[in-house]
Amino acid sequence: MPQCHHPKLMLSLQRLGLLALPMILLGCTTPSKPLPAEPDTHTFETHEYLAETALPIVKASALYARGGTGQGVKVALIDSGLNQGLPEFRGRVADPGYDFVRQQPGTIDIKGHGTQMAGILAANKDDQGMHGIAFNAQLIPMRFGDDKEPFYFDSEIAQAWSLSYAKGARIFSNSWANPIEANTNEIPVYERLMGDSLSVAKKLVAEGAVFVFSTGNEIKREPLAEPGLPTLVPELEKGWIAVMALKNDGTAINLKSNYCGLAARWCIAVPGGDGGAGLLTTHKDGSYGPTAGTSPAAALVSGALAALQSRFPEMTPQQVRERLLNTANRTGIYANSEAYGRGLMDLEAASRL
C-alpha cells in the first residue's frame, strides 16, 4: 500500500476519483518488501555434521535451519535388516518391521549393510560420531535376501514394500539392484525378476509412494535393472529416483558408480565416498566407519526426501521428489545428464519457499 506525505491531498483526490495519478508525482512511496532472512545454518554445522562429509556438499544445514529434519516422516529401509538396539537409532524406529529371512517381526543385521544405510539416512543427532541426513525421521526396517547377492528374492521384496506401505512409509530406500543392465530389450528378464514386485511397485506409485534405488557399482554407462525400470514401465517414473555416486568432495563420479544413463530424467547425483575413504556411518556393532558406493548415495537421497517432506508437509511425497530433482545443480560438470542425470542434489535450493 503506498505511503503518502500529503494525506489531505490524497483524501481530496480520492473524492475526485483521481487516485490513478502516478504516486511518485504526489510525493508517495511504495514500501519495499522485506527480503526473506537467510537461514542460520551455523548452529547445525556441528562436528557430527562435518564428520558426515556429504552433508556440506548437498547443503543440508540450510534445510535444517528451515525446519526440515525428517520429523514425523517414515522411511522404509529395504535391506539386510537393522540392529535396532544401537544408541544411534533410539527413537528412530517407527516400527520393528519384519525379517523375511527368519520369518518373524523385528530384524537383526548379520551382514551390516542395512545398519550402515540406516546411519546415513537417520542416525541420531546426539554429539556422537555422525548423524543421518534426516536425523529426526523414523525407519521401518525390512530384512530380505538371506544376506546373499544377487537379489533374486522377488516375493520377499514385494511383501516388504507392501508391508512398509501399510505401516505408513511412503518413501522406500532400496540400496540394491539386480545385476543386469537396464535395457529396453530385456522386458522378459524384468518380468521374470519382478513377477510379484513389479505389480506392487505400480500399485504403490499410483497411490503416491516414491522409490529410491542406487544405479549400481559396476562402472557402467547404464544403471542396473530396478533404477532404470521406468524406461520399460513409464507410469513408474513419477515415483522413482535413481542415484549415482560422486567422490566425497562432489567433484566427479566415484570409483564405483554406474552412470545415470537412460534413467537421466529421474536420476540425481550425491557423494558416495571414494574407495576406503567412504562416508562415515554406523556399523552393526555400534562403531563408526566408512562405506562407499551407490548404496550410501541412495540412502542419502532417501533421507533427503524425508527431511524435505517435513519442511513441506503440505506436499505429497511425489511433489517433494519433483522439487528435489528440479532444484538440482546442473552447472559445470553436472550439466552432463548421461553421467549425472538432473545434477547435484542441492538442499538449500530445494528448501526455499
C-alpha positions as CSV (number, residue, x, y, z in Angstrom):
1,M,0.0,0.0,0.0
2,P,1.5,3.4,-1.0
3,Q,2.5,5.7,1.8
4,C,2.0,9.5,1.1
5,H,3.3,12.6,2.7
6,H,0.1,14.6,1.8
7,P,-2.8,12.8,3.4
8,K,-5.3,15.7,2.8
9,L,-4.3,15.7,-0.8
10,M,-4.9,12.0,-1.0
11,L,-8.4,12.4,0.5
12,S,-9.3,15.1,-2.0
13,L,-8.1,13.1,-4.9
14,Q,-10.0,10.1,-3.7
15,R,-13.2,12.1,-3.7
16,L,-12.4,13.4,-7.2
17,G,-11.6,9.9,-8.5
18,L,-8.1,10.9,-9.4
19,L,-6.1,8.4,-7.5
20,A,-4.8,6.8,-10.7
21,L,-2.2,9.6,-11.0
22,P,1.3,8.3,-10.6
23,M,2.1,8.1,-6.9
24,I,5.6,9.5,-7.4
25,L,4.1,12.8,-8.6
26,L,2.2,13.1,-5.4
27,G,5.3,12.5,-3.2
28,C,4.1,9.0,-2.3
29,T,6.4,5.9,-1.9
30,T,5.7,2.2,-2.1
31,P,7.3,0.4,0.8
32,S,9.7,-2.3,-0.4
33,K,9.0,-5.9,0.6
34,P,11.4,-7.1,3.3
35,L,13.8,-9.7,1.9
36,P,13.5,-13.2,3.4
37,A,16.0,-13.8,6.2
38,E,18.9,-16.1,5.3
39,P,18.7,-19.3,7.3
40,D,21.0,-19.6,10.3
41,T,22.9,-22.6,9.2
42,H,25.8,-22.4,11.7
43,T,24.1,-23.9,14.6
44,F,23.6,-27.1,12.6
45,E,27.2,-27.3,11.3
46,T,28.4,-29.3,14.3
47,H,31.3,-31.8,14.4
48,E,28.7,-34.6,13.7
49,Y,27.6,-32.7,10.6
50,L,31.1,-32.1,9.3
51,A,32.1,-35.7,10.0
52,E,29.5,-36.8,7.5
53,T,31.3,-35.2,4.6
54,A,28.3,-35.5,2.2
55,L,26.1,-33.1,4.2
56,P,28.0,-29.9,3.5
57,I,28.3,-30.8,-0.2
58,V,24.5,-31.1,-0.5
59,K,23.9,-28.0,1.7
60,A,21.9,-29.9,4.3
61,S,22.3,-27.3,7.0
62,A,20.1,-24.8,5.1
63,L,17.3,-27.4,5.0
64,Y,17.7,-28.0,8.8
65,A,17.6,-24.3,9.5
66,R,14.3,-24.1,7.7
67,G,12.8,-26.9,9.7
68,G,13.4,-29.9,7.5
69,T,14.9,-32.6,9.7
70,G,12.6,-35.5,8.9
71,Q,10.3,-35.1,11.9
72,G,7.1,-37.1,11.5
73,V,8.2,-38.9,8.3
74,K,8.6,-42.7,8.0
75,V,11.0,-44.3,5.6
76,A,11.1,-48.0,4.6
77,L,14.6,-49.4,4.8
78,I,14.5,-52.4,2.4
79,D,17.9,-54.1,3.1
80,S,19.8,-56.6,5.2
81,G,18.0,-55.6,8.4
82,L,18.8,-53.2,11.2
83,N,20.4,-53.7,14.6
84,Q,17.7,-51.6,16.3
85,G,19.1,-51.5,19.8
86,L,22.1,-49.3,18.9
87,P,22.0,-45.8,20.5
88,E,22.1,-44.1,17.1
89,F,18.7,-45.5,16.4
90,R,17.0,-44.8,19.7
91,G,13.7,-43.1,18.8
92,R,14.4,-43.5,15.1
93,V,12.4,-46.8,14.6
94,A,8.7,-46.3,13.9
95,D,8.0,-50.0,13.7
96,P,10.2,-53.1,14.3
97,G,9.5,-54.1,10.7
98,Y,9.8,-57.7,9.5
99,D,12.6,-60.2,8.9
100,F,11.7,-62.3,5.9
101,V,14.8,-64.5,6.4
102,R,13.7,-65.6,9.9
103,Q,10.0,-65.1,9.1
104,Q,9.3,-63.0,12.2
105,P,8.7,-59.4,13.3
106,G,11.8,-57.3,14.1
107,T,15.1,-57.5,12.3
108,I,18.7,-58.4,13.0
109,D,21.5,-57.4,10.7
110,I,24.2,-60.0,10.3
111,K,25.7,-58.5,7.1
112,G,25.7,-55.0,8.4
113,H,24.8,-53.3,5.2
114,G,21.3,-52.2,6.4
115,T,22.6,-50.7,9.6
116,Q,25.2,-48.7,7.6
117,M,22.4,-47.4,5.3
118,A,20.2,-46.6,8.3
119,G,23.1,-44.5,9.7
120,I,23.4,-42.4,6.5
121,L,19.7,-41.9,6.5
122,A,18.6,-41.3,10.0
123,A,21.2,-41.8,12.7
124,N,20.6,-39.6,15.8
125,K,22.0,-36.1,16.2
126,D,23.5,-36.9,19.6
127,D,27.0,-35.5,19.6
128,Q,28.4,-38.9,18.9
129,G,30.2,-39.9,15.7
130,M,28.0,-38.6,12.9
131,H,24.3,-38.1,12.2
132,G,22.0,-39.0,9.4
133,I,20.8,-36.6,6.8
134,A,17.2,-36.9,8.3
135,F,18.2,-37.2,11.9
136,N,14.5,-36.9,13.1
137,A,13.0,-39.3,10.6
138,Q,11.8,-42.7,11.6
139,L,12.6,-46.0,9.9
140,I,10.6,-49.1,9.1
141,P,13.3,-51.8,8.5
142,M,12.7,-54.9,6.3
143,R,15.2,-57.7,6.0
144,F,15.2,-59.8,2.9
145,G,17.5,-62.0,0.8
146,D,19.3,-64.2,3.3
147,D,22.3,-61.8,3.0
148,K,23.1,-63.1,-0.4
149,E,23.6,-61.4,-3.8
150,P,22.2,-61.2,-6.5
151,F,18.8,-60.3,-5.1
152,Y,16.5,-62.8,-6.7
153,F,14.0,-62.6,-3.9
154,D,11.1,-61.2,-5.7
155,S,8.3,-62.4,-3.4
156,E,10.1,-61.1,-0.3
157,I,10.7,-57.7,-1.9
158,A,7.0,-57.4,-2.9
159,Q,5.9,-58.3,0.6
160,A,8.4,-55.9,2.2
161,W,7.2,-53.0,0.1
162,S,3.5,-53.8,0.8
163,L,4.0,-54.2,4.5
164,S,6.1,-51.0,4.8
165,Y,3.3,-49.1,3.0
166,A,0.7,-50.5,5.3
167,K,2.8,-49.3,8.2
168,G,2.9,-45.8,6.9
169,A,6.0,-45.5,4.8
170,R,5.7,-43.5,1.6
171,I,9.5,-43.3,0.9
172,F,11.3,-46.6,0.1
173,S,15.0,-46.7,0.4
174,N,16.5,-49.5,-1.8
175,S,20.3,-49.6,-1.7
176,W,20.5,-52.6,-4.0
177,A,19.5,-53.7,-7.6
178,N,19.5,-56.8,-9.6
179,P,22.8,-57.2,-11.5
180,I,21.6,-56.8,-15.1
181,E,21.7,-53.5,-17.0
182,A,18.5,-51.6,-17.7
183,N,17.7,-52.3,-21.3
184,T,14.6,-51.8,-23.4
185,N,15.2,-55.2,-25.0
186,E,15.0,-57.0,-21.7
187,I,11.3,-56.9,-20.9
188,P,11.1,-60.7,-20.4
189,V,14.0,-60.6,-18.0
190,Y,12.4,-57.9,-15.9
191,E,9.1,-59.8,-15.8
192,R,11.0,-62.9,-14.6
193,L,12.9,-61.0,-11.9
194,M,10.0,-58.9,-10.8
195,G,6.9,-61.1,-11.2
196,D,5.4,-60.0,-7.9
197,S,7.3,-56.8,-7.0
198,L,6.6,-55.0,-10.3
199,S,2.8,-55.1,-9.7
200,V,3.3,-53.9,-6.2
201,A,5.5,-51.1,-7.4
202,K,2.9,-50.0,-9.9
203,K,0.2,-50.0,-7.3
204,L,2.2,-48.1,-4.6
205,V,3.4,-45.5,-7.1
206,A,-0.2,-45.0,-8.2
207,E,-1.1,-44.4,-4.6
208,G,1.7,-41.8,-4.1
209,A,4.8,-43.7,-3.0
210,V,8.4,-42.8,-4.0
211,F,11.1,-45.5,-4.6
212,V,14.8,-44.7,-4.4
213,F,17.4,-47.0,-6.0
214,S,21.2,-47.0,-6.4
215,T,22.4,-47.1,-10.0
216,G,24.9,-49.8,-9.2
217,N,28.7,-50.2,-8.7
218,E,29.9,-51.7,-12.0
219,I,31.4,-48.6,-13.6
220,K,29.0,-48.8,-16.5
221,R,27.3,-46.2,-18.6
222,E,23.8,-47.6,-17.8
223,P,22.1,-48.3,-14.4
224,L,21.1,-51.7,-13.3
225,A,17.6,-53.2,-13.6
226,E,15.4,-51.5,-10.9
227,P,16.8,-47.9,-11.1
228,G,16.1,-48.0,-14.9
229,L,12.7,-49.6,-14.7
230,P,10.6,-46.6,-15.8
231,T,12.2,-46.9,-19.2
232,L,10.1,-50.0,-19.6
233,V,7.2,-49.1,-17.3
234,P,6.7,-45.3,-17.8
235,E,3.9,-45.0,-15.2
236,L,6.6,-45.6,-12.5
237,E,8.6,-42.5,-13.3
238,K,6.6,-40.1,-11.2
239,G,7.5,-42.2,-8.1
240,W,11.1,-43.2,-9.0
241,I,14.6,-41.8,-8.3
242,A,17.8,-43.4,-9.4
243,V,21.0,-42.3,-7.6
244,M,24.6,-42.2,-8.9
245,A,27.6,-41.6,-6.6
246,L,30.2,-38.8,-6.6
247,K,33.5,-38.6,-4.9
248,N,33.5,-37.3,-1.3
249,D,34.1,-33.7,-2.5
250,G,31.4,-33.9,-5.1
251,T,33.8,-33.1,-8.0
252,A,33.4,-36.2,-10.2
253,I,31.9,-39.7,-10.4
254,N,33.4,-42.0,-7.7
255,L,35.4,-45.1,-8.4
256,K,32.4,-47.5,-8.5
257,S,29.3,-45.8,-9.7
258,N,27.3,-46.5,-12.8
259,Y,26.2,-43.5,-14.8
260,C,22.6,-42.4,-14.8
261,G,22.3,-43.3,-18.5
262,L,18.8,-44.0,-19.7
263,A,17.5,-43.0,-16.2
264,A,18.8,-39.4,-16.6
265,R,15.3,-37.9,-16.2
266,W,14.8,-39.4,-12.8
267,C,18.4,-39.6,-11.6
268,I,20.3,-37.4,-9.2
269,A,24.0,-37.2,-8.1
270,V,25.3,-37.1,-4.5
271,P,28.5,-38.0,-2.8
272,G,29.0,-41.7,-2.2
273,G,32.6,-41.9,-1.0
274,D,35.9,-42.9,-2.6
275,G,37.1,-46.4,-2.0
276,G,38.5,-46.6,1.5
277,A,37.5,-43.0,2.2
278,G,33.8,-43.6,2.2
279,L,31.0,-41.8,4.0
280,L,31.1,-42.2,7.8
281,T,28.3,-44.3,9.2
282,T,27.2,-46.8,11.8
283,H,28.5,-50.3,11.8
284,K,26.4,-53.3,13.0
285,D,28.4,-53.4,16.3
286,G,27.7,-49.7,17.0
287,S,31.1,-48.4,16.0
288,Y,31.7,-45.9,13.2
289,G,33.4,-46.4,9.9
290,P,33.3,-45.7,6.2
291,T,31.0,-47.1,3.5
292,A,31.4,-46.2,-0.2
293,G,29.4,-46.7,-3.4
294,T,25.9,-46.1,-4.7
295,S,24.3,-47.8,-1.7
296,P,25.1,-44.9,0.7
297,A,24.3,-42.4,-2.1
298,A,20.7,-43.9,-2.4
299,A,20.3,-43.8,1.4
300,L,21.4,-40.2,1.4
301,V,18.7,-39.3,-1.1
302,S,16.0,-41.3,0.7
303,G,16.8,-39.3,3.9
304,A,16.9,-36.0,1.9
305,L,13.3,-36.7,0.7
306,A,12.2,-37.4,4.3
307,A,13.8,-34.2,5.6
308,L,12.3,-32.2,2.7
309,Q,8.9,-33.7,3.3
310,S,9.0,-32.4,6.9
311,R,9.9,-29.0,5.5
312,F,6.9,-29.1,3.2
313,P,4.3,-31.3,4.9
314,E,1.5,-30.0,2.6
315,M,3.2,-31.6,-0.4
316,T,2.8,-35.2,-1.4
317,P,6.0,-37.3,-1.5
318,Q,5.9,-37.3,-5.3
319,Q,5.7,-33.5,-5.3
320,V,8.7,-33.4,-2.9
321,R,10.5,-35.8,-5.3
322,E,9.8,-33.4,-8.2
323,R,11.1,-30.5,-6.2
324,L,14.3,-32.3,-5.3
325,L,15.0,-33.1,-9.0
326,N,14.0,-29.7,-10.3
327,T,16.3,-27.8,-7.9
328,A,19.5,-29.9,-8.5
329,N,22.6,-28.1,-9.6
330,R,23.2,-28.5,-13.3
331,T,26.1,-26.2,-13.7
332,G,29.6,-27.2,-14.8
333,I,30.2,-30.9,-14.9
334,Y,26.7,-31.6,-13.7
335,A,25.3,-30.5,-17.0
336,N,26.3,-33.9,-18.4
337,S,23.0,-35.6,-17.9
338,E,24.2,-39.0,-19.2
339,A,26.5,-39.2,-16.2
340,Y,24.8,-37.0,-13.5
341,G,21.2,-37.0,-14.5
342,R,19.4,-34.0,-13.2
343,G,22.6,-32.8,-11.4
344,L,24.0,-32.5,-7.9
345,M,21.4,-32.5,-5.1
346,D,21.1,-29.0,-3.6
347,L,19.1,-28.9,-0.4
348,E,19.5,-25.2,0.0
349,A,17.7,-24.6,-3.3
350,A,15.2,-27.4,-2.7
351,S,14.1,-26.0,0.7
352,R,13.5,-22.4,-0.4
353,L,9.9,-21.1,-0.3
